[in-house]
Amino acid sequence: MELPTEYLELKKEVETYYEEFQSDENIKSKTDKYYKGIQIMFSPLIIRPKVMFIGINPGAGFFNTNNRHVKRFSPLENSEYLKGEYRLAQQTRKLFDKAGLTSDDLKNSVKSNCFFFATKNEKELHQFLSHLKPTKVYNKSEKWIDDLVNLIKPNIIICEGKSAFSRFVKNKNCEINDSENVLYTKWNDIKIIGYKRNFSNILGINNVAKRLKYCAE
């Protein structure tokens, strides 16, 4: 599939940034212990999907399995949620099932993250990012995920965790509703749902499913 120009521009920006911080020995010496790779998408690039997932950042799964950094700037051929046996994939399939959404809806969903840098956990993500502040990593990351959303134009965004929701809606002047473990807002006609997590478990999954079903109708 030929990638749209907007995606190629984003990809080039991310690749350039990656090459710059990886070639800066001063930064590299401080970030290497946290850094587990870089990946933009965890699904195919689909325009106008029903659902787009946004997490906080990639985890260390690839690094733990392959003992090397992930480095993927292009979309995947299939969504990792379709058959993934890890906990969040199972919980996501359960959420779709409870909301009356089909496996086709999941197959045609899109997944990315607020930050494209992989780390072991969120604490290490923030330690990693703190060393990149002089490179305007927060501004760049915000622009990249916004550019991606503006290209993809999803109907619904599901933010995977409270911190992913807070990070994504930051600076967007959204009115936020928070009840029964479900966060909700709208931005540019996109409905944004955020759920709270305990590790990879979705808290109040029935309430999240109810909101998702309502948004999908």
TIRO-2110 file (N, C-alpha, C; in Angstrom, 1 decimal):
// TIRO-2110
0.8, -1.2, 0.0, N, 1, A
0.0, 0.0, 0.0, CA, 1, A
0.9, 1.3, 0.0, C, 1, A
0.5, 2.2, -0.9, N, 2, A
1.3, 3.4, -0.9, CA, 2, A
0.8, 4.3, 0.2, C, 2, A
1.8, 4.8, 1.0, N, 3, A
1.5, 5.6, 2.1, CA, 3, A
1.2, 7.0, 1.7, C, 3, A
0.2, 7.7, 2.4, N, 4, A
-0.1, 9.1, 2.0, CA, 4, A
1.1, 10.0, 2.3, C, 4, A
1.1, 11.1, 1.6, N, 5, A
2.2, 12.1, 1.7, CA, 5, A
2.4, 12.5, 3.2, C, 5, A
1.2, 12.8, 3.8, N, 6, A
1.2, 13.3, 5.2, CA, 6, A
1.9, 12.3, 6.1, C, 6, A
1.7, 11.0, 5.9, N, 7, A
2.4, 10.0, 6.7, CA, 7, A
3.9, 9.9, 6.4, C, 7, A
4.2, 10.0, 5.2, N, 8, A
5.6, 10.0, 4.8, CA, 8, A
6.4, 11.2, 5.4, C, 8, A
5.7, 12.4, 5.5, N, 9, A
6.3, 13.5, 6.1, CA, 9, A
6.5, 13.3, 7.6, C, 9, A
5.5, 12.8, 8.3, N, 10, A
5.6, 12.4, 9.7, CA, 10, A
6.7, 11.4, 9.9, C, 10, A
6.8, 10.4, 9.1, N, 11, A
7.8, 9.3, 9.3, CA, 11, A
9.2, 9.9, 9.2, C, 11, A
9.3, 10.8, 8.2, N, 12, A
10.7, 11.5, 8.0, CA, 12, A
11.1, 12.3, 9.2, C, 12, A
10.1, 13.1, 9.8, N, 13, A
10.4, 13.9, 10.9, CA, 13, A
10.8, 13.0, 12.1, C, 13, A
10.1, 11.9, 12.3, N, 14, A
10.4, 11.0, 13.4, CA, 14, A
11.8, 10.4, 13.2, C, 14, A
12.0, 9.9, 12.0, N, 15, A
13.3, 9.3, 11.7, CA, 15, A
14.5, 10.3, 11.9, C, 15, A
14.3, 11.5, 11.4, N, 16, A
15.4, 12.5, 11.6, CA, 16, A
15.6, 12.8, 13.1, C, 16, A
14.5, 12.9, 13.9, N, 17, A
14.7, 13.1, 15.3, CA, 17, A
15.4, 11.9, 15.9, C, 17, A
15.0, 10.7, 15.6, N, 18, A
15.7, 9.5, 16.1, CA, 18, A
17.2, 9.5, 15.8, C, 18, A
17.5, 9.8, 14.5, N, 19, A
19.0, 9.8, 14.2, CA, 19, A
19.8, 10.9, 14.9, C, 19, A
19.1, 12.0, 15.2, N, 20, A
19.8, 13.1, 15.9, CA, 20, A
20.1, 12.7, 17.4, C, 20, A
19.0, 12.2, 18.0, N, 21, A
19.3, 11.9, 19.5, CA, 21, A
20.1, 10.7, 19.6, C, 21, A
20.1, 9.8, 18.7, N, 22, A
21.0, 8.6, 18.8, CA, 22, A
22.4, 8.9, 18.5, C, 22, A
22.7, 10.0, 17.8, N, 23, A
24.0, 10.3, 17.4, CA, 23, A
24.6, 11.3, 18.4, C, 23, A
23.8, 11.8, 19.4, N, 24, A
24.3, 12.7, 20.4, CA, 24, A
24.8, 11.9, 21.6, C, 24, A
26.1, 11.7, 21.7, N, 25, A
26.7, 10.9, 22.7, CA, 25, A
26.4, 11.3, 24.1, C, 25, A
26.2, 12.6, 24.4, N, 26, A
25.9, 13.1, 25.7, CA, 26, A
24.5, 12.6, 26.1, C, 26, A
23.5, 12.8, 25.2, N, 27, A
22.1, 12.4, 25.5, CA, 27, A
22.1, 10.8, 25.5, C, 27, A
22.7, 10.2, 24.6, N, 28, A
22.7, 8.7, 24.5, CA, 28, A
23.2, 8.1, 25.8, C, 28, A
24.2, 8.7, 26.4, N, 29, A
24.8, 8.1, 27.6, CA, 29, A
23.8, 8.1, 28.8, C, 29, A
22.9, 9.1, 28.7, N, 30, A
21.9, 9.2, 29.8, CA, 30, A
20.6, 8.5, 29.5, C, 30, A
20.3, 8.2, 28.3, N, 31, A
19.0, 7.6, 27.9, CA, 31, A
19.1, 6.1, 27.6, C, 31, A
20.3, 5.6, 27.3, N, 32, A
20.4, 4.2, 26.9, CA, 32, A
19.8, 3.2, 27.9, C, 32, A
19.9, 3.5, 29.2, N, 33, A
19.4, 2.5, 30.1, CA, 33, A
17.9, 2.4, 30.1, C, 33, A
17.2, 3.4, 29.6, N, 34, A
15.8, 3.4, 29.6, CA, 34, A
15.2, 3.0, 28.2, C, 34, A
16.0, 3.4, 27.2, N, 35, A
15.5, 3.3, 25.8, CA, 35, A
15.4, 1.8, 25.3, C, 35, A
14.2, 1.4, 24.8, N, 36, A
14.0, 0.1, 24.3, CA, 36, A
13.6, 0.0, 22.8, C, 36, A
13.6, 1.2, 22.2, N, 37, A
13.2, 1.3, 20.8, CA, 37, A
12.3, 2.4, 20.4, C, 37, A
11.9, 2.3, 19.1, N, 38, A
10.9, 3.4, 18.7, CA, 38, A
10.0, 2.7, 17.6, C, 38, A
8.7, 3.1, 17.8, N, 39, A
7.7, 2.5, 16.9, CA, 39, A
6.5, 3.5, 16.8, C, 39, A
6.1, 3.8, 15.6, N, 40, A
5.0, 4.8, 15.4, CA, 40, A
3.6, 4.1, 15.5, C, 40, A
3.5, 3.0, 14.8, N, 41, A
2.1, 2.4, 14.8, CA, 41, A
2.2, 0.9, 15.2, C, 41, A
1.1, 0.4, 15.7, N, 42, A
0.9, -1.0, 16.1, CA, 42, A
-0.2, -1.6, 15.3, C, 42, A
-0.5, -1.1, 14.1, N, 43, A
-1.6, -1.5, 13.3, CA, 43, A
-1.4, -1.0, 11.9, C, 43, A
-2.2, -1.4, 10.9, N, 44, A
-2.1, -0.8, 9.6, CA, 44, A
-2.6, 0.6, 9.7, C, 44, A
-2.2, 1.4, 8.7, N, 45, A
-2.7, 2.8, 8.6, CA, 45, A
-4.1, 2.7, 7.8, C, 45, A
-5.1, 3.0, 8.6, N, 46, A
-6.5, 3.0, 8.0, CA, 46, A
-7.1, 4.4, 8.2, C, 46, A
-7.6, 5.0, 7.1, N, 47, A
-8.2, 6.3, 7.2, CA, 47, A
-9.7, 6.2, 7.5, C, 47, A
-10.2, 7.0, 8.4, N, 48, A
-11.5, 7.1, 8.9, CA, 48, A
-12.0, 5.7, 9.5, C, 48, A
-11.2, 5.2, 10.4, N, 49, A
-11.7, 3.9, 11.1, CA, 49, A
-12.7, 4.3, 12.2, C, 49, A
-13.4, 3.3, 12.6, N, 50, A
-14.4, 3.6, 13.7, CA, 50, A
-13.6, 4.0, 15.0, C, 50, A
-12.5, 3.2, 15.2, N, 51, A
-11.8, 3.4, 16.5, CA, 51, A
-10.3, 3.5, 16.3, C, 51, A
-9.7, 4.5, 17.0, N, 52, A
-8.2, 4.6, 17.1, CA, 52, A
-7.8, 4.4, 18.6, C, 52, A
-6.9, 3.6, 18.9, N, 53, A
-6.3, 3.5, 20.2, CA, 53, A
-5.1, 4.3, 20.4, C, 53, A
-5.0, 5.0, 21.5, N, 54, A
-3.8, 5.8, 21.8, CA, 54, A
-3.3, 5.4, 23.2, C, 54, A
-2.1, 4.8, 23.3, N, 55, A
-1.6, 4.5, 24.6, CA, 55, A
-0.6, 5.6, 25.0, C, 55, A
0.1, 5.4, 26.1, N, 56, A
1.1, 6.4, 26.5, CA, 56, A
2.4, 6.2, 25.8, C, 56, A
2.9, 5.0, 25.7, N, 57, A
4.1, 4.7, 24.9, CA, 57, A
4.2, 3.2, 24.7, C, 57, A
5.1, 2.7, 23.7, N, 58, A
5.3, 1.3, 23.6, CA, 58, A
6.0, 0.7, 24.8, C, 58, A
5.7, -0.5, 25.1, N, 59, A
6.4, -1.2, 26.2, CA, 59, A
7.6, -1.9, 25.7, C, 59, A
8.2, -2.7, 26.6, N, 60, A
9.4, -3.4, 26.2, CA, 60, A
9.2, -4.8, 25.7, C, 60, A
8.0, -5.1, 25.3, N, 61, A
7.7, -6.5, 24.8, CA, 61, A
8.7, -7.0, 23.7, C, 61, A
8.8, -6.2, 22.7, N, 62, A
9.7, -6.6, 21.6, CA, 62, A
11.2, -6.7, 22.0, C, 62, A
11.6, -5.8, 22.9, N, 63, A
13.0, -5.9, 23.4, CA, 63, A
13.2, -7.2, 24.2, C, 63, A
12.2, -7.5, 25.1, N, 64, A
12.3, -8.6, 26.0, CA, 64, A
12.3, -9.9, 25.1, C, 64, A
11.5, -10.0, 24.1, N, 65, A
11.4, -11.2, 23.2, CA, 65, A
12.6, -11.3, 22.3, C, 65, A
13.1, -10.2, 21.7, N, 66, A
14.1, -10.3, 20.7, CA, 66, A
15.5, -9.8, 21.1, C, 66, A
15.6, -9.3, 22.4, N, 67, A
16.8, -8.8, 22.9, CA, 67, A
17.5, -7.7, 22.0, C, 67, A
16.7, -6.9, 21.3, N, 68, A
17.2, -5.8, 20.6, CA, 68, A
16.1, -4.7, 20.5, C, 68, A
16.5, -3.5, 20.2, N, 69, A
15.5, -2.4, 20.1, CA, 69, A
14.6, -2.5, 18.9, C, 69, A
13.4, -2.2, 19.1, N, 70, A
12.4, -2.2, 18.0, CA, 70, A
12.7, -0.9, 17.3, C, 70, A
12.6, -0.9, 15.9, N, 71, A
12.8, 0.3, 15.1, CA, 71, A
11.8, 0.2, 13.9, C, 71, A
10.6, 0.7, 14.1, N, 72, A
9.6, 0.6, 13.1, CA, 72, A
9.0, 2.0, 12.8, C, 72, A
9.1, 2.5, 11.6, N, 73, A
8.6, 3.8, 11.3, CA, 73, A
7.4, 3.6, 10.4, C, 73, A
7.2, 2.4, 9.8, N, 74, A
6.0, 2.2, 8.9, CA, 74, A
4.9, 1.5, 9.7, C, 74, A
3.7, 1.6, 9.2, N, 75, A
2.6, 0.9, 9.8, CA, 75, A
2.8, -0.7, 9.7, C, 75, A
2.1, -1.4, 10.6, N, 76, A
2.1, -2.9, 10.5, CA, 76, A
1.1, -3.4, 9.5, C, 76, A
1.2, -4.7, 9.2, N, 77, A
0.2, -5.2, 8.2, CA, 77, A
-1.1, -5.6, 9.0, C, 77, A
-1.0, -6.0, 10.2, N, 78, A
-2.2, -6.4, 11.0, CA, 78, A
-2.1, -5.8, 12.4, C, 78, A
-3.3, -5.5, 12.9, N, 79, A
-3.4, -5.0, 14.3, CA, 79, A
-2.8, -6.0, 15.3, C, 79, A
-2.0, -5.6, 16.2, N, 80, A
-1.5, -6.6, 17.2, CA, 80, A
-2.6, -7.0, 18.2, C, 80, A
-3.8, -6.4, 18.2, N, 81, A
-4.8, -6.7, 19.1, CA, 81, A
-5.7, -7.9, 18.6, C, 81, A
-5.6, -8.2, 17.3, N, 82, A
-6.4, -9.3, 16.8, CA, 82, A
-6.1, -10.7, 17.4, C, 82, A
-4.9, -11.0, 17.6, N, 83, A
-4.5, -12.3, 18.1, CA, 83, A
-3.6, -12.3, 19.2, C, 83, A
-3.1, -11.1, 19.6, N, 84, A
-2.2, -11.0, 20.7, CA, 84, A
-2.7, -11.6, 22.0, C, 84, A
-1.8, -12.4, 22.7, N, 85, A
-2.2, -13.1, 23.9, CA, 85, A
-1.8, -12.3, 25.2, C, 85, A
-1.2, -11.2, 25.0, N, 86, A
-0.9, -10.4, 26.2, CA, 86, A
-2.1, -9.8, 26.8, C, 86, A
-2.1, -9.4, 28.0, N, 87, A
-3.2, -9.0, 28.8, CA, 87, A
-4.1, -7.9, 28.1, C, 87, A
-3.4, -6.8, 27.7, N, 88, A
-4.2, -5.7, 27.2, CA, 88, A
-4.9, -6.0, 25.9, C, 88, A
-4.3, -6.9, 25.1, N, 89, A
-5.0, -7.4, 23.8, CA, 89, A
-6.2, -8.1, 24.2, C, 89, A
-6.1, -9.0, 25.2, N, 90, A
-7.3, -9.8, 25.6, CA, 90, A
-8.4, -8.9, 26.2, C, 90, A
-8.0, -7.9, 27.0, N, 91, A
-8.9, -7.0, 27.6, CA, 91, A
-9.6, -6.1, 26.5, C, 91, A
-8.9, -5.8, 25.5, N, 92, A
-9.4, -4.9, 24.4, CA, 92, A
-10.4, -5.7, 23.6, C, 92, A
-10.2, -7.0, 23.4, N, 93, A
-11.2, -7.9, 22.6, CA, 93, A
-12.4, -8.0, 23.5, C, 93, A
-12.2, -8.2, 24.8, N, 94, A
-13.3, -8.3, 25.7, CA, 94, A
-14.2, -7.0, 25.7, C, 94, A
-13.5, -5.9, 25.7, N, 95, A
-14.2, -4.6, 25.7, CA, 95, A
-15.0, -4.4, 24.4, C, 95, A
-14.5, -4.8, 23.3, N, 96, A
-15.2, -4.7, 22.0, CA, 96, A
-16.4, -5.6, 22.0, C, 96, A
-16.2, -6.8, 22.6, N, 97, A
-17.3, -7.8, 22.7, CA, 97, A
-18.5, -7.2, 23.5, C, 97, A
-18.1, -6.7, 24.7, N, 98, A
-19.1, -6.1, 25.6, CA, 98, A
-19.8, -4.9, 25.0, C, 98, A
-19.1, -4.2, 24.1, N, 99, A
-19.7, -3.0, 23.5, CA, 99, A
-20.5, -3.3, 22.2, C, 99, A
-20.5, -4.6, 21.9, N, 100, A
-21.2, -5.0, 20.7, CA, 100, A
-20.5, -4.7, 19.4, C, 100, A
-19.2, -4.5, 19.5, N, 101, A
-18.4, -4.2, 18.3, CA, 101, A
-17.8, -5.6, 17.8, C, 101, A
-17.6, -5.6, 16.5, N, 102, A
-17.2, -6.9, 15.9, CA, 102, A
-15.7, -7.1, 15.8, C, 102, A
-15.2, -8.3, 15.4, N, 103, A
-13.8, -8.5, 15.2, CA, 103, A
-13.3, -7.7, 14.0, C, 103, A
-14.3, -7.4, 13.0, N, 104, A
-13.9, -6.6, 11.9, CA, 104, A
-13.7, -5.1, 12.3, C, 104, A
-14.4, -4.7, 13.3, N, 105, A
-14.2, -3.3, 13.9, CA, 105, A
-12.8, -3.3, 14.5, C, 105, A
-12.4, -4.3, 15.1, N, 106, A
-11.1, -4.4, 15.8, CA, 106, A
-10.0, -4.5, 14.7, C, 106, A
-10.3, -5.3, 13.7, N, 107, A
-9.3, -5.5, 12.6, CA, 107, A
-9.1, -4.2, 11.9, C, 107, A
-10.1, -3.4, 11.8, N, 108, A
-10.0, -2.1, 11.1, CA, 108, A
-9.8, -0.9, 12.0, C, 108, A
-9.3, -1.2, 13.2, N, 109, A
-8.9, -0.1, 14.1, CA, 109, A
-7.5, 0.2, 13.9, C, 109, A
-7.1, 1.3, 14.5, N, 110, A
-5.7, 1.8, 14.4, CA, 110, A
-5.1, 2.0, 15.8, C, 110, A
-3.8, 1.8, 15.9, N, 111, A
-3.2, 2.0, 17.3, CA, 111, A
-1.9, 2.7, 17.2, C, 111, A
-1.7, 3.7, 18.1, N, 112, A
-0.5, 4.4, 18.2, CA, 112, A
-0.3, 4.8, 19.7, C, 112, A
0.6, 5.7, 19.9, N, 113, A
0.9, 6.2, 21.3, CA, 113, A
1.2, 7.7, 21.4, C, 113, A
1.0, 8.2, 22.6, N, 114, A
1.4, 9.7, 22.8, CA, 114, A
2.9, 9.9, 22.5, C, 114, A
3.7, 8.9, 22.9, N, 115, A
5.1, 9.0, 22.7, CA, 115, A
5.5, 7.7, 21.9, C, 115, A
6.4, 7.8, 21.0, N, 116, A
6.7, 6.6, 20.1, CA, 116, A
7.9, 5.9, 20.7, C, 116, A
8.5, 6.3, 21.8, N, 117, A
9.7, 5.7, 22.4, CA, 117, A
9.3, 4.6, 23.3, C, 117, A
9.9, 3.4, 23.1, N, 118, A
9.6, 2.2, 24.0, CA, 118, A
10.5, 2.3, 25.3, C, 118, A
9.8, 2.0, 26.4, N, 119, A
10.5, 1.9, 27.7, CA, 119, A
9.9, 0.7, 28.5, C, 119, A
10.5, 0.3, 29.5, N, 120, A
10.0, -0.8, 30.4, CA, 120, A
8.7, -0.4, 31.0, C, 120, A
8.5, 0.8, 31.5, N, 121, A
7.3, 1.3, 32.1, CA, 121, A
7.2, 2.8, 32.0, C, 121, A
6.1, 3.3, 32.6, N, 122, A
5.8, 4.8, 32.4, CA, 122, A
6.8, 5.6, 33.2, C, 122, A
7.3, 5.1, 34.4, N, 123, A
8.2, 5.8, 35.2, CA, 123, A
9.5, 6.0, 34.4, C, 123, A
10.0, 4.9, 33.7, N, 124, A
11.2, 5.0, 32.9, CA, 124, A
11.0, 5.9, 31.7, C, 124, A
9.8, 5.9, 31.2, N, 125, A
9.5, 6.8, 30.0, CA, 125, A
9.8, 8.3, 30.4, C, 125, A
9.3, 8.7, 31.6, N, 126, A
9.5, 10.1, 32.0, CA, 126, A
11.0, 10.3, 32.4, C, 126, A
11.6, 9.3, 32.9, N, 127, A
13.1, 9.5, 33.1, CA, 127, A
13.8, 9.7, 31.8, C, 127, A
13.4, 8.9, 30.8, N, 128, A
14.0, 9.0, 29.5, CA, 128, A
13.7, 10.3, 28.9, C, 128, A
12.5, 10.8, 28.9, N, 129, A
12.1, 12.1, 28.3, CA, 129, A
12.8, 13.2, 29.0, C, 129, A
13.0, 13.1, 30.3, N, 130, A
13.6, 14.3, 31.0, CA, 130, A
15.0, 14.7, 30.4, C, 130, A
15.7, 13.7, 29.9, N, 131, A
17.0, 14.0, 29.3, CA, 131, A
16.9, 14.5, 27.9, C, 131, A
15.7, 14.5, 27.3, N, 132, A
15.5, 14.9, 25.9, CA, 132, A
14.8, 16.3, 25.9, C, 132, A
14.5, 16.9, 27.1, N, 133, A
13.8, 18.1, 27.1, CA, 133, A
14.4, 19.2, 26.2, C, 133, A
15.8, 19.4, 26.2, N, 134, A
16.4, 20.4, 25.4, CA, 134, A
16.1, 20.2, 23.9, C, 134, A
15.7, 19.0, 23.5, N, 135, A
15.3, 18.8, 22.1, CA, 135, A
13.9, 19.0, 21.8, C, 135, A
13.1, 19.5, 22.8, N, 136, A
11.7, 19.8, 22.6, CA, 136, A
10.9, 18.6, 22.3, C, 136, A
11.2, 17.5, 23.0, N, 137, A
10.6, 16.2, 22.8, CA, 137, A
9.1, 16.2, 23.1, C, 137, A
8.7, 17.0, 24.1, N, 138, A
7.2, 17.0, 24.4, CA, 138, A
6.4, 17.7, 23.3, C, 138, A
6.9, 18.8, 22.8, N, 139, A
6.2, 19.5, 21.8, CA, 139, A
6.2, 18.7, 20.5, C, 139, A
7.3, 18.1, 20.2, N, 140, A
7.4, 17.3, 18.9, CA, 140, A
6.4, 16.1, 19.0, C, 140, A
6.4, 15.4, 20.2, N, 141, A
5.6, 14.2, 20.3, CA, 141, A
4.1, 14.6, 20.2, C, 141, A
3.7, 15.8, 20.8, N, 142, A
2.4, 16.2, 20.8, CA, 142, A
2.0, 16.5, 19.3, C, 142, A
2.8, 17.2, 18.6, N, 143, A
2.6, 17.5, 17.2, CA, 143, A
2.4, 16.2, 16.4, C, 143, A
3.3, 15.2, 16.6, N, 144, A
3.3, 14.0, 15.8, CA, 144, A
2.0, 13.2, 16.0, C, 144, A
1.5, 13.0, 17.3, N, 145, A
0.3, 12.3, 17.5, CA, 145, A
-0.9, 13.1, 17.0, C, 145, A
-0.9, 14.4, 17.1, N, 146, A
-2.0, 15.2, 16.5, CA, 146, A
-2.0, 15.1, 15.0, C, 146, A
-0.8, 15.2, 14.4, N, 147, A
-0.8, 15.0, 12.9, CA, 147, A
-1.3, 13.7, 12.5, C, 147, A
-1.0, 12.6, 13.2, N, 148, A
-1.5, 11.3, 12.9, CA, 148, A
-3.0, 11.2, 13.0, C, 148, A
-3.5, 11.7, 14.1, N, 149, A
-5.0, 11.7, 14.3, CA, 149, A
-5.7, 12.5, 13.2, C, 149, A
-5.1, 13.7, 12.8, N, 150, A
-5.7, 14.5, 11.8, CA, 150, A
-5.7, 13.8, 10.4, C, 150, A
-4.7, 13.0, 10.2, N, 151, A
-4.6, 12.2, 9.0, CA, 151, A
-5.6, 11.0, 9.0, C, 151, A
-5.6, 10.3, 10.1, N, 152, A
-6.5, 9.1, 10.3, CA, 152, A
-8.0, 9.4, 10.4, C, 152, A
-8.3, 10.5, 11.0, N, 153, A
-9.7, 11.0, 11.2, CA, 153, A
-10.6, 9.8, 11.8, C, 153, A
-10.3, 9.3, 13.0, N, 154, A
-11.1, 8.3, 13.6, CA, 154, A
-12.4, 8.9, 14.1, C, 154, A
-13.4, 8.0, 14.2, N, 155, A
-14.7, 8.4, 14.7, CA, 155, A
-14.6, 8.5, 16.3, C, 155, A
-13.9, 7.5, 16.8, N, 156, A
-13.7, 7.4, 18.3, CA, 156, A
-12.2, 7.2, 18.6, C, 156, A
-11.7, 7.8, 19.6, N, 157, A
-10.4, 7.5, 20.1, CA, 157, A
-10.6, 6.9, 21.5, C, 157, A
-9.9, 5.8, 21.7, N, 158, A
-9.9, 5.2, 23.1, CA, 158, A
-8.4, 5.4, 23.6, C, 158, A
-8.3, 6.2, 24.7, N, 159, A
-7.0, 6.4, 25.3, CA, 159, A
-6.9, 5.3, 26.4, C, 159, A
-5.7, 4.6, 26.3, N, 160, A
-5.5, 3.4, 27.1, CA, 160, A
-4.8, 3.7, 28.4, C, 160, A
-5.6, 4.3, 29.3, N, 161, A
-5.1, 4.7, 30.6, CA, 161, A
-5.3, 6.1, 30.8, C, 161, A
-5.4, 6.5, 32.1, N, 162, A
-5.7, 7.9, 32.5, CA, 162, A
-4.6, 8.8, 32.0, C, 162, A
-3.3, 8.3, 32.1, N, 163, A
-2.2, 9.2, 31.7, CA, 163, A
-2.2, 9.5, 30.2, C, 163, A
-2.6, 8.4, 29.4, N, 164, A
-2.6, 8.6, 28.0, CA, 164, A
-3.7, 9.6, 27.6, C, 164, A
-4.9, 9.5, 28.3, N, 165, A
-6.0, 10.5, 28.1, CA, 165, A
-5.5, 11.9, 28.5, C, 165, A
-5.0, 12.1, 29.7, N, 166, A
-4.5, 13.4, 30.1, CA, 166, A
-3.5, 14.0, 29.2, C, 166, A
-2.6, 13.2, 28.7, N, 167, A
-1.5, 13.7, 27.9, CA, 167, A
-2.1, 14.1, 26.5, C, 167, A
-3.0, 13.2, 26.0, N, 168, A
-3.5, 13.5, 24.6, CA, 168, A
-4.4, 14.8, 24.6, C, 168, A
-5.3, 14.9, 25.6, N, 169, A
-6.2, 16.1, 25.6, CA, 169, A
-5.6, 17.4, 26.1, C, 169, A
-4.4, 17.3, 26.7, N, 170, A
-3.6, 18.5, 27.2, CA, 170, A
-3.5, 19.5, 26.1, C, 170, A
-3.7, 20.8, 26.4, N, 171, A
-3.7, 21.9, 25.5, CA, 171, A
-4.8, 21.9, 24.4, C, 171, A
-5.8, 21.0, 24.6, N, 172, A
-6.8, 21.0, 23.6, CA, 172, A
-8.1, 21.7, 24.0, C, 172, A
-8.1, 22.3, 25.2, N, 173, A
-9.3, 23.0, 25.6, CA, 173, A
-10.6, 22.2, 25.6, C, 173, A
-10.5, 21.0, 26.1, N, 174, A
-11.7, 20.1, 26.1, CA, 174, A
-12.4, 20.1, 27.4, C, 174, A
-13.7, 20.0, 27.4, N, 175, A
-14.4, 19.8, 28.6, CA, 175, A
-14.5, 18.3, 28.9, C, 175, A
-14.0, 18.0, 30.1, N, 176, A
-13.8, 16.5, 30.4, CA, 176, A
-14.9, 16.1, 31.4, C, 176, A
-15.5, 14.9, 31.1, N, 177, A
-16.4, 14.3, 32.0, CA, 177, A
-15.7, 13.1, 32.6, C, 177, A
-15.8, 12.9, 33.9, N, 178, A
-15.1, 11.8, 34.6, CA, 178, A
-16.1, 11.2, 35.5, C, 178, A
-16.6, 10.0, 35.1, N, 179, A
-17.5, 9.3, 36.1, CA, 179, A
-17.4, 7.8, 35.9, C, 179, A
-17.5, 7.1, 37.0, N, 180, A
-17.5, 5.6, 37.0, CA, 180, A
-16.3, 5.0, 36.2, C, 180, A
-15.1, 5.6, 36.5, N, 181, A
-13.9, 5.1, 35.9, CA, 181, A
-13.8, 5.4, 34.4, C, 181, A
-14.7, 6.2, 33.8, N, 182, A
-14.7, 6.5, 32.4, CA, 182, A
-14.5, 8.0, 32.2, C, 182, A
-13.4, 8.3, 31.4, N, 183, A
-13.2, 9.7, 31.1, CA, 183, A
-13.7, 9.9, 29.7, C, 183, A
-14.3, 11.1, 29.4, N, 184, A
-14.9, 11.3, 28.1, CA, 184, A
-14.8, 12.8, 27.7, C, 184, A
-14.5, 13.1, 26.5, N, 185, A
-14.5, 14.4, 25.9, CA, 185, A
-14.7, 14.3, 24.4, C, 185, A
-14.8, 15.5, 23.8, N, 186, A
-14.8, 15.6, 22.3, CA, 186, A
-13.8, 16.6, 21.8, C, 186, A
-13.2, 16.3, 20.7, N, 187, A
-12.2, 17.2, 20.1, CA, 187, A
-12.3, 17.1, 18.6, C, 187, A
-12.6, 18.3, 17.9, N, 188, A
-12.8, 18.3, 16.5, CA, 188, A
-13.8, 17.2, 16.0, C, 188, A
-14.9, 17.0, 16.7, N, 189, A
-15.9, 16.0, 16.4, CA, 189, A
-15.5, 14.6, 16.6, C, 189, A
-14.3, 14.4, 17.2, N, 190, A
-13.9, 13.0, 17.6, CA, 190, A
-14.3, 12.8, 19.0, C, 190, A
-15.0, 11.7, 19.3, N, 191, A
-15.3, 11.3, 20.6, CA, 191, A
-14.1, 10.6, 21.3, C, 191, A
-13.7, 11.1, 22.4, N, 192, A
-12.5, 10.5, 23.1, CA, 192, A
-12.9, 9.9, 24.4, C, 192, A
-12.7, 8.6, 24.5, N, 193, A
-12.9, 7.8, 25.7, CA, 193, A
-11.6, 7.5, 26.4, C, 193, A
-11.5, 7.6, 27.7, N, 194, A
-10.3, 7.2, 28.4, CA, 194, A
-10.7, 6.3, 29.5, C, 194, A
-10.0, 5.2, 29.7, N, 195, A
-10.3, 4.3, 30.8, CA, 195, A
-9.2, 4.3, 31.8, C, 195, A
-9.5, 3.9, 33.0, N, 196, A
-8.4, 3.8, 34.0, CA, 196, A
-8.0, 2.4, 34.1, C, 196, A
-6.7, 2.2, 34.4, N, 197, A
-6.1, 0.8, 34.4, CA, 197, A
-5.4, 0.5, 35.7, C, 197, A
-5.5, -0.8, 35.9, N, 198, A
-4.6, -1.4, 37.0, CA, 198, A
-3.7, -2.3, 36.2, C, 198, A
-2.4, -1.9, 36.0, N, 199, A
-1.5, -2.6, 35.1, CA, 199, A
-2.2, -2.7, 33.7, C, 199, A
-2.5, -3.9, 33.2, N, 200, A
-3.1, -4.0, 31.9, CA, 200, A
-4.6, -4.3, 32.0, C, 200, A
-5.2, -4.2, 33.2, N, 201, A
-6.6, -4.5, 33.4, CA, 201, A
-7.4, -3.2, 33.2, C, 201, A
-8.5, -3.2, 32.4, N, 202, A
-9.3, -2.1, 32.3, CA, 202, A
-10.3, -2.0, 33.5, C, 202, A
-10.2, -0.9, 34.3, N, 203, A
-11.1, -0.8, 35.4, CA, 203, A
-12.5, -0.4, 34.9, C, 203, A
-13.5, -0.9, 35.6, N, 204, A
-14.9, -0.6, 35.2, CA, 204, A
-15.2, -0.9, 33.7, C, 204, A
-14.7, -2.1, 33.3, N, 205, A
-14.8, -2.4, 31.8, CA, 205, A
-16.3, -2.3, 31.3, C, 205, A
-17.2, -2.7, 32.2, N, 206, A
-18.6, -2.6, 31.7, CA, 206, A
-19.1, -1.2, 31.4, C, 206, A
-18.6, -0.3, 32.3, N, 207, A
-19.0, 1.1, 32.1, CA, 207, A
-18.3, 1.7, 30.8, C, 207, A
-17.0, 1.3, 30.6, N, 208, A
-16.3, 1.7, 29.4, CA, 208, A
-17.0, 1.2, 28.2, C, 208, A
-17.4, -0.1, 28.2, N, 209, A
-18.1, -0.7, 27.1, CA, 209, A
-19.4, 0.0, 26.8, C, 209, A
-20.1, 0.4, 27.9, N, 210, A
-21.4, 1.1, 27.7, CA, 210, A
-21.2, 2.4, 26.9, C, 210, A
-20.1, 3.2, 27.4, N, 211, A
-19.8, 4.5, 26.7, CA, 211, A
-19.4, 4.2, 25.3, C, 211, A
-18.6, 3.2, 25.0, N, 212, A
-18.1, 2.9, 23.7, CA, 212, A
-19.3, 2.5, 22.8, C, 212, A
-20.2, 1.7, 23.3, N, 213, A
-21.4, 1.3, 22.5, CA, 213, A
-22.2, 2.5, 22.1, C, 213, A
-22.4, 3.4, 23.1, N, 214, A
-23.1, 4.7, 22.8, CA, 214, A
-22.4, 5.5, 21.8, C, 214, A
-21.1, 5.6, 21.8, N, 215, A
-20.4, 6.5, 20.9, CA, 215, A
-20.4, 5.9, 19.5, C, 215, A
-20.4, 4.5, 19.4, N, 216, A
-20.3, 3.8, 18.1, CA, 216, A
-21.7, 3.8, 17.4, C, 216, A
-22.8, 4.1, 18.1, N, 217, A
-24.1, 4.0, 17.5, CA, 217, A
-24.3, 5.1, 16.5, C, 217, A
END
